[in-house]
Amino acid sequence: MRGKAIAQLEGQINRLSVAIYQVKSQSGNGPYLVRSNEKGWTCTCPDHLYREVKCKHIWACELSYAIRKKVEAHVVTIQPVNTLICPACSSGLVVKDALRHNKYGMIQRYLCKDCGKRFSFNLGFDKMKARPEAITSALQLYFTGESLRNVQKFLRLQGVNVSHVSIYKWIQKYVGLMENYLKQITPQLSDTWRADEMWMKFKGNPKYLYALLDDETRFWIAKEVAGDKFSKEAADYASKLLSQGKQIAGKTPLTLITDGLHAYHLAWKREIYSNRQQQAKHIEHVAWRANGTDNRKMERFNGEIRDREKVMRGLKREGTSILTGYQIYHNYIRPHEALEGRTPAEASGIKIEGKNKWLTLIQNASSKNSCA
């Protein structure tokens, strides 16, 4: 019962990693570390260390863990679109029936054994000269770090002769399509978020990219491009960032972790803290190696963006689809070692199935768009 009471109180349990929790002491002796391993749960409190009993802190963490697993069971699954269904009679008795040759390339035709209708299926890639596999390969190569011209050279080896401008147009088209589709899905995020800014060049001019990251799932929640970080307008940019994050997540975090930039504290007061939510915390001036509140997760994320930006030597405009495309790649395509090989989307309750996740996203986005 004591463990249940701790689990029900806001801010008593802080999840540091997959198997490590920090539980506040009710006697004021400071926080205790509760760990889960192959042998079971351990706690640094005197009851567990010296009396070797299952303390209330372990009970609280077990209850919190069980609730988390129950929530994670409600997963949104995005499945590959079934192309082998007749559009006329919805029959599954479909076989391949030669290829259709036109100026856009060869497209597979199908024959329905039930109604005899012949049809082709190219959802999301109609009137595209390149095959879906070539387009999705170009997206994968570009967002993993290759330049447009290197992607062009790779496609030429595969027999696809396109210019680097065409590849950029593919990125613009499909990033916008996937962005509109993914906006309709709400990720299951934790109550602790991180924010930071990094210097970037846009058309040769120095600007700052503000980014908002979920502490537990590494989900890139929102972004904002600002002119600077020291003027009075910097707090407005930070407020927009937090406001976007609340809209996307459908919730308000309890903890915000940032560096010492004063604009974040002003934004936290505007967007998160209120008289009704006094338990909201802003952890600022974090050190590189502080226990549980260091900013290494955010700095690693900044390094990931910097590695991609170096190849491009800066961006051309603030509203570029490149940043949005990389945000999609980071959240839904790229597996993370810290998440045991899962993507941030999978850790947030959004699972994309299929060998080619780009193809799954594009076809589902096109299907929803055509239905609308």
N, C-alpha and C positions, 0 to 999 in steps of 0.2 A: 504493500500500500504506500509506503514511503517512496519507493522507486517510481510508482505511478504518479504520485504528487509532483515529483521532480520533473518527470517527462511532460506533464501537462502545463508546467510553468514556462512562459516565454523567456528565451535567452539563457536558460539554465544549462542547456547542452549545446556545445559547439562542435560540429563535425569537422575535424582537421583533415582527414583523409578517409579512404575506404574503410580502414580498420582501426582508426584512432579517433577517440572522442575526448573532449575536454568538458568536465562537469564541475560546476561551481560548488564550493563547499557551503553547507548550510550553517556551519559554525564559524565561518569567517576565516578559515585557515588557508584560503587560496584555492585555486582550481586543482582538480585531480585528473590524471590521465588514465583513460580506460582504453585498453587495447583488446582486439580480438585476434586470436591465432589458432593454430591447429589444436592446441590443448584446451582452448576455451577462452573465457574472458578473464582479464587481469585488471587490477586497479591499484593506484598508488596510495590509497587511503589507509589509515592504520588498521581499520577493521579487517581489510583483506590481507594486508601484509603480515600482521602479527596474530590475528585470530583465525586467519584462513577461512573466512566465511564469505558467502556471496553477498556483497554489500548492496546498499540501496542504489549506489551509483551504477553498478553493473545491471541491476534490474531496470533502471531508467534507460540505459543505453540499449538493452535488449528490446524493451518496448518501443523505443524510437526506431530501432532497426526493423522491427516487424511492421510498423506503420509505413516506413519508407518502402519496403518491399511490396506492400499492398498497393501503394500508390503507383509504383513502377510497373505493376501488372497491367495497368490501363495504358497500353502502348498504342499509339497511332501508327498503323502499318500502311505504307505506300507500296503497293504491289505493281509489278510490271503489267502493262495493258495486254490483255489476251488478243492477239491479232488473228487467231484462227477461229473466228466466229462470223457467220454469214450476216451481213448487214440487213438482208431482206427478211430472213426467217429465223435468225438467231440460232441456227443449227451449228453443231460442232463437227459435223461430218464434212470437213473441208480438206481438199488436197491441193497441192501445187499444180499449176496449169501454165507452164511455159513462162517466158519473160516478155514484158512490154518494152519496146525500144522507142524512145523519143529523144528530143533534144536535151532532156533533163537526166538522161542516163537510163539504165536498165532497172525496171521495177518488177518485182515478183507478182504474178497474177495467181489467183486462186479460183477453184471451182467448188461450188456447194453441191454435194451429192444428193441432198434432199430436194432443193428447188431448181437446181441446174443453173443458178446465177453465177456469172463470172465477175470477179471484182479484184481490185488491188487495194492494198492497205499500206499507207505511208504516213500515219498520223504524226503530226508535228514537223514533217519534212517534205510536205507537198511543194512542188515546183523548185526544189533544191537540186542543183546539178550534182552535188556530192552525195555519197551514200551516208546514212545515219552513223555508221561506224566511223567514217572518216571525220565527220563533224564532232562527234563526242570524243574521239581521240585528240582532235585539235584542242578542245576545251581542257581535257586532262593535261596535255603537254604544256599548254600555256600557263595554267594556274599552278603547275608544279615547278615552274621556274624558267621555262624556255621562252625565248623571244619570238615575236611573230614570224620573223624570217627563218628561224630555226624550225619552227613548226611547218612552215611552207616547204622547207627542204625535206623534212620527214615525209610529208604527204606526197611529194613528187616521187619518192622511192616506192610509194604504194600505188603509183599510177594516177594520182589525183593532182592535176595541174591547176592550181589556183594561186592568186596573188596574196600577199600579206594583208592587203586592204580587204579582200573578201573574208579572210579569217577574222579580222577585227569586226566586220559586219555580222558574222555569225555570232561572235561574242555578244555584241549589242543586242541582237535579236533574241537569243535564247536566255540571256541573263535577265532581260526584262520580262520574258514569259515566265520563267521560274520564280522570279521575285514576286510577281502578282499572285501566283499560286501558293507560295509558301507563307505569304502574309495571312492566309486564312487558317493556318495551323498554329496553335498556341503551345510553346514548349513548357515543360514542367521544370521550372528553375528553383534554385534554393533561395534562402532568405538573405544571402550574403553576396553582394556584387562588388566588383572592382572597377575603377575608372583610372585612366591615365591618358596622357597626350604624347605625341611624338612629332618631331619636326620633319616635314616633307616639302618637296618642291612641286609646285603646280605651275606649269608653263614658265619655269624659271624663277617664279616668285616664292619665297619661303612662307609656308603656312603650317598649321598644326592639325593633325588628325586626332580628334578625341574619340576614344573607344570605351565601350562599356562591356565588361565580361562577367559571366557568372562564375563565382568562386569554385563551385563544386563540379560543374559539368564542363567548364571551359567554353560555354556557348557564347559566341560573339553576339551580344544582344542588339546593340545600336552603335552608330557612328555619326560624327559631325565634323565638318571641316571648318576651321576658324582662322581668322587672320592673325591672331596672336593669342597669348595666354596671360598677359599682364595688365591689359586695359580693363576698364569697367565692363566692356562688352563680353569679356571672357566668361563672366558669371552667367550671362545670357546663353552663351553657347553650351556651357555645362548644364544649365537648366533644361535646354532643349534636348540634350543627350539623355538626361534622366527621365524627362517626360516621354520621349520615344520608348525608352526601356520599359516604363510602366505600361504603355499601350501594348507593346509587343508581348510582354510577359503576362499581362492581365492581373498584375499585383504590384504591391509596393514592398521593397526589401526592408528588412529590419536593420541591416548593417551595410555600410558603404565604406570600403577601404580605398584610400587614395594616398598620394604623396602630399607634401605640404602646400600645394597651390591653393591660395585662399579662395579662388573662384569655386572650387568644389564644395567648400564649407557653405558658401552663400547659396549655391544650388541645392545642397542637402537641406538647408533650412526652408527653401521655397517648395521643394518637391516631395520631400520625405518626412521631415520632422513636423509634428503638429501636437497640439495639446492632448488630442485623443490617442496619439501614438508616441508617448513619451519614452517607450522602450527602444525606439529607433536610435542607433548609434552611428557616429561617424569616426572611424579610426583613421587619423591622418598622421603625417610626419613618420610614416613607417620606415624602419631601418631595413637594411639588406638582409640581416639575419636575426630578425626578432621572432620569438616563439609564436607561431600561429598567425601572425599578422604581417609577415614580411611581404614584399611586393615582387617576389621572384616569379610568380605565375604571370603577372602582368608584364614584367620585363622580358620573359621568354616569349610571350605573345608579340610584343613589340619587335623582338628580333626576328620572328617569323615574317612579319610584314616587311621589315627592312630587307631581308634576304630577297624577297620578291621585287621590291621597289628598286633595288640596285640594278637589276637587269634592264629595267625600263628607263633608268636614269631620270626619274621624276615622272609626274603625270601631266597630262595636257590641260585638263579642266577639273573643276571641283566636283561637278556632278557626273563624273565618268562612271561608266558601267564596270570598269575594271575593279574598283573597290567593292562594289556590290557582288560581282562575280567571285572575287576572292572570299568574301564573307560567306557565300553559299558553299564554296569549296571547303573552307575551314569548318563550317558547321555540319555539313551533310555528306561530304565525300572523304575528307582526310582523316584517317585513323590516328589516335593519339596514344602514345605509350603510357602516359599517366592515367589514362582511362582503360587500361588493359586491352588496347587494340580497338576500342569502340570509338565511334565518332561522337562529338558533343551532342548531336541530335539524338543518337541512340541513348546516351546518358540522360537526355531530357525527355525521353518517352516518345521519340519519333523514329521509326525504323523504316529504312528504305531497302526493299528487297530487289533481287536481280543481280546478275554479274556486272552489268553496266548501269551504275546508279544514275549517271547523266541521262541515259536513255529512258530510264524509269521516270525520272523527274520531268523530262521534256514531254513525254507522251501523256502523262497524267495531267500536266499543266495544259497541254493542247486539248485534251479531252474535256476538262472543266471549262476551258475558254469557249469551245464549240457548243457546249451545252448551255452556257450563259447567253 
